Amino acid sequence: MKLAIVVLSFFILKSATYAQNTQIDSLNRLIRQATTDTASINLTNSKIRLLIRINLDSAETLGLATLQKSKSLRYSYGEAAARINLASTYIMKGNFKKASENMNIAQKIFLDIPDSLGLSNTYSTYGMYYGMQSKYDSSITNLEKAISIAERNKFEERLATYYGNIAIGYQMQANFIKALEYQQKSLNLAIANKDVSNQAYIRLNMGLVFANMKDTLRARQSLLESIRLAKQEGIKNVELYAYSNLANLYSQKKDVQKEYEFAMKAAQLGQEMGDYGIQAASLSKAAGSLATMRQFPAATALAKKAIIIADSSGQTYNRYQAYSSLGYVLRLQNQYKAAIPYLEKSVAFLEKTDLYNEEVGNTYQHLSYCYEKTGNFSKALTFFKNSAQIADSVLSRDNIRRVTELSMNYEFNKKQETQRIEQKNKDAITQARQLALIVGLVLSFSLAAVAFWAYRQKQLANAQLQTQKEEIENTLTTLKRTQAQLILSEKMASLGELTAGIAHEIQNPLNFVNNFSEVSAELLDELAEEMLKGDTDEALAIVGDVKENLQKINHHGKRADFIVKGMLEHSRSSSGEKKTLDISKLTQEYYRLAYQNIRAKDKEYTANLITELNNDLPKIEVSPLELGRVLVNVFNNAFYATKQKKAQLNGQYQPEIKITTSQKNGYAVIHIRDNGTGMPENIKSKIFQPFFTTKPTGQGTGLGLSLSYDIITKGHQGQIEVKTEPGEYTEFIINLPQTAKSRLV
């Protein structure tokens, strides 16, 4: 049975960089030497953060004692820090109710003090809280808040941990590129700070990402490196999760014995540490290995033990794994009726999460199979559809392309086979006639016999041709469905490009609103202090600053409102409606959205924009959404060409995009010219063909310009052409009629 790679307890606060036991001994000495109660509490909270990595029960006991001491001394900061430590411990143990209570109180204290570092740690702990419950959208949102505060205040020591934690959320959503991006940021900071402890955590999580990407070689290297660093620093939980995930790698390699050995190592270490979540997950994994080796009694016992421990941990994903494991063991023993309750309960745990991966799809398959074997075909079909939907959701665009290519190759081979059969039949008929002619000269009876044989051969050939024709028609129907799916995928990709650009366009005024709001809050605190002091002049000066900030907030809020209203105005038209618009303004607007999107993906990329827009052009009737898709496609191709040229010239080159609008012979004309790589003639002649692309696999479907051609020529009765010079430039020219004669495809 394939169990998911475990990512549970890596949401943890960062500590120092020496061995854990040495650090605790050093802190114990400092605590004994502390001259004030508050200093003693601060040192004890640092010790608790280390204990969380080693023994959760000890961390909880000491955390509760520190909380009581802080409250008795009315030491607010010490109380808030102790509550964050307790929340982290409760989260690791699966007691989310107590974790939430402590986080809420700590957040209020840090806001009242105020303390930016404590607040960033609180948001980070909220990220762990939601992540452990498989609510990764909420986890990422809170970690983004923590990162924003840390970056703004230059808390670089914390940023390495925050980057690593947000990468886990993206990883569990299968956004592996984003996960690796943040993990590399985190690793760079950890190496720069010589933080071996954090390097161990990051290497571990990078191993998990590589494993999800099926890169088993780099996954194994990263996991072994994390074990080496963890042993050096005495970080048991990193060693624990590395063992667990090495078991998964051996599962992928079908080495069941080693999978079992590493899973049991992880279960034993999890029990020693008091980490019952990973203990349950590892026992579930070991049970699956034993079941595969047909050791069913031992497998059943381990799976039941895993259920007891997982239920006590309260962690959603571990409970799913445990119940799914026992269901799988019973299914392999053909105990289908007994397996169904466990499999149904396992998928029920995931109803309130946003986690649907290949493993979950397999569980739905097992459930469908068990219902089929027990005669409940209706439920079997329902769960089979669920598994198919999950499988479809992880199907990549490259897979769709491969299906299309296979379909095309299949059709081509069928045509060749049909032609071969037709030629063979023609040859057979010719031979039969020749033989009939020769025999007819001798005997009329032989002539009749041969003619009859030839007639029968022709009937058989026609029947075979009819069969081949039906197969070819079926193949063509399948191909058309696949093409329609690809076209829909391309349209959704274009919509994604526009949405990303709009998001970044709105983000700028929102950042101003957030910044001025925070500054105004601080000014109000200062105003209160000055009023208490009786300094009226200073208080009036602060009131003036607050008023100025509020004006700025209002200005940037209206700016965001203007952007949203503009987008809503475009979106009110369905894809089949047209509106009378200013082409110059529309073109410049979509350039800005496309440019914001490319900048969000590659912050190093810049391009000079040159505009020669005729603002006196008469407005023309167009479909703004469809024309927007065309413009975004053309701009994205321009950005891609200039990026390629800059890479070829080692950066000694400045990308340039020139936009010109004019009117000519009753047409509104848009020129979009870039100084990128250009195109040779053999490429230029094919760019509007469906499925033709020069981009690497996975970066293009070859449908963008084909769809753009149809939108302009068929949807708007216009023309689109391209001029280019290899190594110099490419220019797209779009001609749109200034009369309302166009129609939409």
C-alpha positions, 0 to 999 in steps of 0.5 A: 500500500502506498502511504503519503510522505509524512509532513507534520511537525516541521512547523517549529520555532527556530533556536540556536545552532549548537547541539540540543543537549549542550544548549539545554545544559548551557541554558540551565546554568544561565537560569541558575545564575539569573539575577531577576525573575524576568530574565529567568523566565525568558531563558526558560522559554528558550529552553522550552523551544529546545525541548519541543524538538526533543520531548513534548511531555517535558516541554508541556510540563515546563511550559505550564510552570513558566506560564503560572510564574509569569502570570503571578509576576504579571510579566506579560511578555513572558506569559505570551511567549510561554503560551506560544510554546504551549500552543506549539506543544499542543499542536504537535500532540493534536490538542488543537482546542488548547492550542487555539486558546493559548494562541488567541491570548498570546496574540492579544498580549503581543498587540497590546505590548506591542511586540512585532517579533512576538506577533510574527511568531504568533502568526507562524504558530497559527500557520502550524496550527492550520497546517497540522489540520491539513488546512493549507490555504489558511496556513499559507495566509498566516505564514505570509503575515509572519513573513511580511512582519519579519521582512519589514523589521529585518528579523532574518533569524526568523525568516529562514524558519518562516520560508521553510514553513510556508514551503510546506503548505505549498508542497502539500498543495502540490505546488512544488515549484513554489515550495522549492523557491521558498525552501531555497530562500530558507536554505540560503539564510540558514547557510549564511547564518551558519545555522546547521539546525535549520539546515537540517529541517530545510534539507528534510523538506526539500527531500520530501518535495523531490520525492513528490516530484518522483526524483528519488535520487535527489530525494534520497540524497537530501534525506540522508544529508538531513539525518547527518545534520540532525545527528550532529545537532541532536535534533531527534524529530528531523531524524525521525521524519527522515527515517519515515520518508526513507521508508516511503522511497523504498516503497516506491522502489518496491523494496518492501523489507527496507520500507518496513525496517525504516517505518519501524525505526520511525515508529520507535523514535516517535514513541520515545519522543512522545510524537504520537502522530508520527508514531501512528503514521509509521505504524500504518506504513509498516502495516501496509508493508507486512500486508504486501509481504502477506504477513496478515496477522502482524499487519492487522495488529500494527494497523489497529495499534496505529488507529488507537494512537492516531485517534489519541493524537487528533491529527486529521491526516494521521487518522486518515492514514491509520484507518485507510491502512487497516482497510487495505490490510483487510482488502488484501485478505479478501475481507471486503465487507470488513474493510469498507467501514475503515475505508469509509471512515478514512475518507470522511476525515478529509471532508473538511480539508483541501488535501486530495492527492494520488494516495487519497485517490487510491483509497477511493479505488480500494473502497470502490473495489470492496463495494463491487465485490460485495455487490453494491455496484451503485456505491462502487460506481460513486467511489470509482468516479471520485477516484477518477476525478482525483486522478484527472485533477493531477493530470498535467498539461503535458499528459494532455499533449501526449494523449493528443500526440498518441491519438494523432499517431494512431490515426496516421497509422490507421490511415496507412493500414487502410491504404495498405489493405486497399492496395492489397485488395487491388492487387488481389483483384488484378491477379484474379482477373488475369487468372480468370482470363487465362483459364477462360481461354481453356474452360468456361467453367473455370472462368465462372469459378474464378469470377465467383472467387474474385467477387467474394474477395471483393466483398470481404475487402469492402467489409474490412474497409468499412470496419477500418473506416468506423475505427478511424471515425472513432479515433477522430472523435476522440481527437476532437474531444482532446483538442477541445480540452486543450483549447479550454485549458489554454483559455483558462491559462489566459484567464489565469495570466489576467487574474495574476496581473490584476492581483498584482495591480491591486496589491500596490495600493493595498500595501500603501493602505496597510503601511499607512494604517500601521503608522497611523496606529503608532501615531495614535499611541504617541498622541495618547502619550503626549495628551497625558503629558499635556504637550498640546503642540506636539499632540496637534502635530501628530493629529496633522500627521494622522490626518495626512495618513488618512488622506493617503489611505483614502487616495490609495483605497480609491485607486484600488476601487478604480482598478476593481471597477475597471475590471468589473466593467470588462467582466460584465460582458459575456464572451459573446457580447461586444462593447464600444471601447477605446482600443489605445486604452485597452491595449495599454491596460492589458500590457500593464496586466501582462507585465505585472504577471511576468514580473511576479514570476521573475522579479529580475525581468524588466522591459522598456515600454515605448508607446505611440498611442493615437488617443483620438481614434474612434471607439470600435465595437469589440469583445474586451475579454476575447481581445484581451486574450489575444493581447496577453498572448502576444505580450507574453510571447514578446516577454519570452523572446526578450528573456531568451535573448537576454539569456543568450547575451549574458544580460548585456541587453535591455528588452524593449516593447513598443506599442503603436495604435493608428487607423488605416483604410477603415481599420483600427491598427495595433502594432506590438513590436519587441527587440527579442530573438525574432523568427526564421521564415520556416518558424514564422510560417507555422506560428498560427498552426494549432499545437505548434510551439517552439517553447520547451515541453510544459511551457506551451501548448501551441494553441495561444496564437492559433486561438488568437488568429481565430478570435481576430479573423473569425470573431472580429472580421479582422486580420493579424499578421507578423513581421520579423527579422531573426535576431533583431525583432518581431512585430505583430500587426492587428487590424480591427474593422471600425464598423460593427460587422464582426461576429464572435466565434 
